[in-house]
């Protein structure tokens, strides 16, 4: 697409016998091979008449490519705007004109900010030089945003998905691709509201069922035979599972509409993660798996002291994240070991959860942390799940200014990593002296 646009500019400049402008040079990267190849065919002409004939033939060939580019650009359903290094619009396709209500003749040679008026999702103006287009023009790599509003020529504000990519080297221009996602945002908001309301209403009767089943299983409140106890135990476990599902749905809706609260405290990460691992040890043993907390193994083997890693996180969010990730590792591992480790350096701390399970195909990894995404194969169909756990983990970790990612290969296990910034021991001591104890 960009190459076609480049060639179009080359044709007009070549025909006019004018030197290339800065924007044309910036966009020439992709087209250079084509240009050099075509020019090479004409270098055999040495005379003035030969050079004129060669340039004429070259212009005709480039013109044919330019005509094709026009067809492609006009057929693109997303809006496309190209700017030079100063943010001046050089190209705007019909889809962009339709979305924002600006005609081609009116938009060309204007500053992009006059045509592409972007605000945040609350309608507030973006800080100067902090908009995605300006960042790319200042040398940043490609930027994707799905949380912006765009004011059309008539003043209507629409939700847009925006991709801004640099052209050529630093500061040579930008290609802006965008589309109207207003209906998608509205539908997603309605789904979220329905999920939140339904989960809240259904959680109450499920909690009541779980409570009464618990009373029935308690020897102090009820007397039942072993056969009935087995049935009621399964029913109680199912009610607990349903309760956790509704809680996950509520947490997801809170994360999406900004109601997810974050109450950070300074904690010692190794001790905290050890508690989460110990809680799930029985579940791993019931499946015949070995659940290993690596810092304890290393300390016993080397007779050394485990490093102290302080982080500032929300303890409830981290506990839920660790529980989900370790429980997932157990769930998707048929035999072998789940190993949890905590390492770090002066600035960061990383918790890893490695398993010897079924692994993840490379094509599934980019979608793994999306809402309701589940890998569909013969191994996963036998394992229950909603596709919410990893999505919720990602949202929780990001709310704590952390990072979550995975490394995996199908059939060879997976390793999930959670990274946080490290708080130095001196900083912890300073806070304790100033504000009192900060430990969770």
C-alpha positions as a printed Julia matrix, in Angstrom:
440×3 Matrix{Float64}:
   0.0     0.0     0.0
   2.73    2.46    1.0
   4.86    1.35   -1.93
   2.07    2.11   -4.39
   1.72    5.56   -2.84
   5.46    6.08   -3.15
   5.47    5.13   -6.8
   2.59    7.5    -7.47
   4.63   10.37   -6.08
   7.66    9.25   -8.07
   5.63    9.32  -11.29
   4.33   12.82  -10.76
   7.79   14.12   -9.85
   9.47   12.3   -12.68
   6.97   13.57  -15.21
   7.41   17.11  -13.96
  11.24   16.62  -13.98
  11.42   18.1   -10.48
  13.72   16.93   -7.69
  12.16   14.72   -5.02
  10.86   16.43   -1.91
  11.7    15.3     1.62
   8.53   13.25    1.96
   9.11   11.46   -1.31
  12.63   10.56   -0.27
  11.3     9.32    3.09
   8.87    6.98    1.41
  11.3     5.7    -1.17
  12.62    2.79    0.91
  10.19    0.17   -0.26
  10.24    1.35   -3.87
  14.01    1.64   -4.24
  14.44   -1.9    -5.55
  11.75   -1.36   -8.16
  13.18    2.01   -9.21
  16.77    0.78   -9.42
  15.72   -2.27  -11.43
  13.78   -0.19  -13.92
  16.44    2.47  -14.23
  19.06   -0.23  -14.8
  17.21   -1.36  -17.89
  17.62    2.13  -19.42
  21.24    2.88  -18.55
  22.37    1.53  -21.91
  21.03    4.69  -23.58
  23.98    7.12  -23.67
  22.76    9.88  -25.98
  20.47   12.73  -24.99
  17.72   11.24  -27.15
  18.32    7.86  -25.53
  18.06    9.33  -22.03
  14.81   11.12  -22.87
  13.38    7.93  -24.32
  14.51    5.96  -21.26
  12.92    8.42  -18.82
   9.73    8.36  -20.86
   9.61    4.55  -20.73
  10.35    4.59  -17.02
   7.58    7.11  -16.39
   5.13    4.93  -18.3
   6.04    1.83  -16.29
   5.77    3.69  -13.0
   2.47    5.18  -14.08
   1.04    1.7   -14.58
   2.06    0.77  -11.04
   0.58    4.04   -9.75
  -2.76    3.24  -11.4
  -2.78   -0.1    -9.63
  -1.95    1.62   -6.34
  -4.92    3.93   -6.77
  -7.22    0.92   -7.14
  -5.79   -0.78   -4.05
  -5.9     2.33   -1.86
  -9.49    3.1    -2.91
 -10.55   -0.48   -2.13
  -9.2    -0.48    1.42
 -12.05   -0.43    3.94
  -9.98    1.19    6.71
  -9.13    4.87    6.68
  -5.58    5.6     5.52
  -3.77    8.93    5.9
  -0.11    9.53    5.05
   1.81   12.53    6.38
   5.23   13.96    5.78
   7.83   14.58    8.49
   6.02   17.75    9.58
   2.65   16.05    9.92
   1.25   17.54    6.71
  -1.25   15.26    4.98
  -0.04   13.92    1.64
  -2.62   11.19    1.07
  -6.12   10.39    2.3
  -8.1     7.47    0.91
 -11.91    7.4     0.28
 -12.6     5.34    3.43
 -10.87    7.95    5.57
 -12.83   10.72    3.86
 -16.08    8.85    4.58
 -15.24    8.21    8.24
 -14.14   11.73    9.18
 -16.21   13.72    6.68
 -13.32   15.57    5.03
 -12.94   15.77    1.27
  -9.61   14.97   -0.37
  -9.05   18.47   -1.72
  -9.82   20.0     1.68
  -7.56   17.65    3.66
  -4.46   17.48    1.48
  -1.65   19.83    2.64
  -3.31   20.43    6.04
  -1.73   19.55    9.37
  -3.09   16.11   10.36
  -4.34   17.53   13.68
  -6.82   19.72   11.81
  -8.37   16.65   10.2
  -7.7    13.85   12.68
  -8.92   15.37   15.94
  -8.22   12.75   18.6
  -9.14   12.74   22.3
  -8.98   10.15   25.06
 -12.0     7.96   25.82
 -13.32   10.61   28.22
 -13.25   13.32   25.54
 -10.21   15.12   26.97
  -7.6    16.54   24.61
  -4.38   14.54   24.36
  -1.32   16.25   25.88
   0.84   18.13   23.36
   3.35   15.85   21.63
   1.84   12.84   23.45
  -0.57   11.72   20.76
   0.27    8.51   18.88
   0.93   10.27   15.56
   3.22   12.85   17.14
   5.12   10.13   18.99
   5.76    8.24   15.78
   6.86   11.42   14.01
   9.32   11.96   16.85
  10.93    8.58   16.29
   8.82    6.06   18.22
   8.04    2.66   16.64
   4.53    1.69   15.52
   1.76    2.47   18.0
  -1.66    0.8    18.26
  -4.49    2.39   20.26
  -8.07    1.23   20.74
  -9.07    3.69   23.46
  -9.36    6.96   21.54
 -12.22    9.1    20.29
 -12.18   10.86   16.93
 -14.19   14.03   16.23
 -15.57   14.06   12.68
 -15.96   17.17   10.54
 -19.55   17.5    11.75
 -18.53   17.3    15.43
 -19.68   13.72   16.04
 -17.33   11.69   18.24
 -16.65    8.06   17.34
 -14.52    5.32   18.87
 -11.6     4.39   16.66
  -8.97    1.68   16.44
  -5.75    3.38   15.35
  -2.42    2.1    14.02
   0.36    4.6    13.35
   3.57    3.43   11.67
   6.72    5.38   10.77
   7.81    5.78    7.16
  11.45    5.04    6.41
  13.97    6.39    8.88
  13.45    8.61   11.91
  11.18   11.6    11.33
  10.36   10.92    7.68
   6.59   10.75    8.02
   3.8     8.49    9.23
   1.1     6.21    7.88
  -2.13    6.33    9.91
  -4.64    3.48    9.54
  -7.9     3.72   11.48
 -11.45    2.37   11.57
 -14.7     3.14   13.33
 -15.3     0.7    16.22
 -18.17    2.59   17.87
 -20.66   -0.26   17.42
 -18.12   -2.8    18.7
 -17.43   -0.73   21.81
 -21.18   -0.34   22.45
 -21.83   -4.07   22.05
 -18.91   -4.94   24.3
 -20.18   -2.53   26.95
 -23.64   -4.12   26.82
 -22.13   -7.62   27.15
 -20.03   -6.5    30.1
 -23.02   -4.96   31.85
 -25.08   -8.12   31.29
 -22.28  -10.36   32.6
 -21.83   -8.15   35.66
 -25.54   -8.06   36.48
 -26.13  -11.76   35.83
 -23.07  -12.83   37.81
 -24.02  -10.65   40.76
 -27.61  -11.96   40.83
 -26.63  -15.62   40.45
 -23.81  -15.53   42.96
 -26.23  -15.14   45.88
 -28.27  -18.34   45.32
 -25.1   -20.29   44.49
 -23.56  -19.15   47.79
 -26.7   -20.3    49.59
 -26.53  -23.72   47.9
 -22.85  -24.04   48.82
 -23.62  -23.09   52.43
 -26.44  -25.62   52.86
 -24.36  -28.38   51.28
 -21.58  -27.53   53.69
 -24.0   -27.9    56.6
 -25.19  -31.24   55.25
 -21.6   -32.49   55.09
 -20.78  -31.28   58.61
 -21.15  -34.19   61.11
 -22.03  -31.68   63.81
 -25.16  -30.53   61.97
 -26.29  -33.55   59.93
 -26.0   -37.34   59.9
 -25.75  -38.96   56.44
 -24.45  -42.28   55.14
 -21.25  -42.62   53.1
 -23.05  -42.91   49.76
 -25.0   -39.7    50.32
 -21.82  -37.98   51.54
 -20.04  -38.83   48.27
 -22.9   -37.35   46.23
 -23.11  -34.22   48.37
 -19.32  -33.76   48.27
 -19.37  -33.66   44.47
 -22.32  -31.25   44.53
 -20.47  -29.04   47.02
 -17.33  -28.97   44.85
 -19.42  -28.05   41.79
 -21.12  -25.24   43.71
 -17.73  -23.91   44.78
 -16.5   -24.05   41.18
 -19.59  -22.17   40.01
 -19.04  -19.56   42.7
 -15.45  -19.02   41.54
 -16.65  -18.68   37.95
 -19.14  -15.96   38.88
 -16.44  -14.17   40.86
 -14.12  -14.29   37.83
 -16.87  -12.83   35.66
 -17.42  -10.03   38.16
 -13.69   -9.3    38.32
 -13.51   -9.19   34.52
 -16.38   -6.71   34.3
 -14.72   -4.55   36.98
 -11.43   -4.61   35.08
 -13.12   -3.51   31.86
 -15.2    -0.65   33.23
 -12.54    0.78   35.53
 -13.96   -0.49   38.84
 -11.01   -2.76   39.58
  -9.4    -1.33   42.7
  -5.69   -1.51   43.35
  -4.39   -1.25   46.92
  -0.6    -1.62   46.69
   1.52   -2.65   49.64
   5.19   -3.6    49.94
   5.55   -7.35   50.4
   8.4    -9.84   50.43
   7.73  -11.79   47.24
   9.41  -15.13   48.0
   7.48  -15.71   51.23
   4.25  -14.55   49.62
   4.55  -16.87   46.61
   5.55  -19.76   48.87
   2.18  -19.48   50.63
   0.31  -19.66   47.32
   2.29  -22.74   46.3
   1.74  -24.53   49.61
  -2.03  -24.1    49.32
  -2.02  -26.01   46.0
   0.42  -28.76   46.99
  -2.39  -31.16   47.89
  -4.09  -30.63   44.51
  -0.84  -31.45   42.7
  -0.29  -34.57   44.82
  -3.83  -35.8    44.11
  -2.93  -35.72   40.4
   0.4   -37.46   40.97
   2.45  -34.35   40.19
   5.43  -32.87   41.97
   4.97  -29.18   42.9
   8.38  -27.63   43.57
   9.13  -24.2    45.02
  12.63  -23.66   43.66
  13.93  -21.11   46.22
  13.42  -23.68   49.0
  15.16  -26.41   47.0
  18.13  -24.16   46.18
  18.44  -23.0    49.78
  18.49  -26.58   51.1
  20.91  -27.82   48.44
  23.45  -25.0    48.78
  22.82  -24.22   52.44
  22.45  -20.6    51.37
  20.08  -17.76   52.14
  17.36  -16.95   49.62
  17.56  -13.32   48.41
  14.95  -10.93   49.76
  12.83   -9.44   46.97
  10.51   -6.59   47.92
   7.79   -5.5    45.49
   4.9    -3.05   45.75
   1.71   -4.8    44.64
  -1.88   -5.43   45.65
  -1.65   -8.62   47.76
  -5.15   -9.82   46.79
  -4.45   -9.33   43.07
  -1.09  -11.1    43.3
  -2.56  -13.97   45.31
  -5.27  -14.49   42.69
  -2.74  -14.3    39.87
  -0.38  -16.83   41.45
  -3.25  -19.15   42.29
  -4.58  -19.04   38.73
  -1.2   -19.61   37.1
  -0.11  -22.46   39.38
  -3.54  -24.1    39.21
  -3.45  -23.85   35.4
  -0.01  -25.48   35.35
  -1.36  -28.36   37.41
  -4.49  -28.63   35.28
  -2.63  -28.86   31.96
   0.14  -31.19   33.15
  -0.63  -34.9    32.89
   2.58  -36.08   34.53
   5.85  -34.64   35.74
   6.61  -31.46   37.66
   5.4   -27.91   38.17
   8.26  -25.66   39.28
   7.75  -22.19   40.72
  10.76  -19.89   41.06
  11.53  -16.29   42.0
  14.6   -14.52   40.66
  15.65  -10.92   40.19
  18.3    -8.26   39.88
  18.72   -4.74   41.24
  15.67   -3.35   39.43
  13.19   -6.18   38.8
  11.82   -9.42   40.18
  10.44  -12.29   38.07
   8.26  -15.18   39.2
   8.23  -18.15   36.82
   5.77  -21.06   36.75
   7.16  -23.88   34.6
   5.39  -27.16   33.85
   6.01  -30.35   31.87
   2.51  -30.26   30.45
   0.93  -30.29   26.99
   2.46  -26.97   25.93
   1.05  -24.31   23.61
   1.34  -24.06   19.83
   3.04  -20.91   18.57
  -0.06  -19.72   16.7
  -2.08  -19.78   19.94
   0.36  -17.77   22.08
  -0.6   -14.29   20.71
  -4.26  -14.96   21.61
  -3.69  -16.69   24.94
  -4.45  -13.68   27.15
  -7.59  -12.65   25.28
 -10.99  -12.89   26.95
 -12.8   -16.23   26.47
  -9.98  -17.62   24.31
  -9.42  -21.34   24.73
  -7.06  -23.57   22.79
  -9.11  -26.1    20.89
  -7.42  -29.47   20.48
  -7.83  -33.05   21.64
  -5.86  -32.41   24.86
  -7.72  -29.29   25.99
 -11.25  -30.5    25.2
 -11.03  -32.89   28.13
 -10.09  -30.04   30.51
 -12.74  -27.63   31.72
 -12.33  -23.88   31.58
 -13.89  -20.61   30.47
 -10.95  -18.76   28.92
 -11.15  -16.04   31.58
  -8.32  -17.02   33.92
  -5.34  -15.82   31.89
  -7.19  -12.74   30.66
  -7.94  -11.79   34.27
  -4.33  -12.51   35.3
  -3.07  -10.14   32.62
  -5.44   -7.38   33.7
  -4.5    -7.85   37.37
  -0.76   -7.82   36.66
  -1.04   -4.75   34.45
  -3.05   -2.95   37.16
  -0.01   -3.48   39.41
   2.37   -2.07   36.75
   3.74   -5.55   36.08
   4.21   -7.67   32.99
   2.95  -11.19   32.18
   4.16  -13.36   29.3
   4.63  -17.01   28.33
   7.22  -19.15   26.6
   6.01  -22.5    25.34
   6.21  -25.18   22.69
   3.51  -27.71   21.89
   4.16  -30.99   23.69
   7.1   -29.61   25.68
   5.51  -27.7    28.53
   5.05  -24.0    29.27
   6.63  -21.34   31.44
   4.68  -18.26   32.53
   6.56  -15.22   33.8
   5.32  -12.4    36.03
   7.62   -9.39   36.38
   7.49   -6.47   38.82
   9.8    -3.61   39.67
  11.94   -4.3    42.75
  11.8    -2.09   45.83
  15.2    -1.83   47.52
  15.67   -2.79   51.15
  16.8     0.77   51.89
  13.55    2.12   50.44
  11.51   -0.33   52.53
  13.37    0.72   55.66
  12.86    4.41   54.83
   9.12    3.88   54.39
   8.83    1.92   57.61
  10.6     4.69   59.5
   8.42    7.33   57.9
   5.01    5.67   57.73
   5.25    2.59   59.92
   5.18   -1.04   58.82
   4.47   -1.53   55.11
   4.45   -5.29   55.01
   1.16   -6.89   53.88
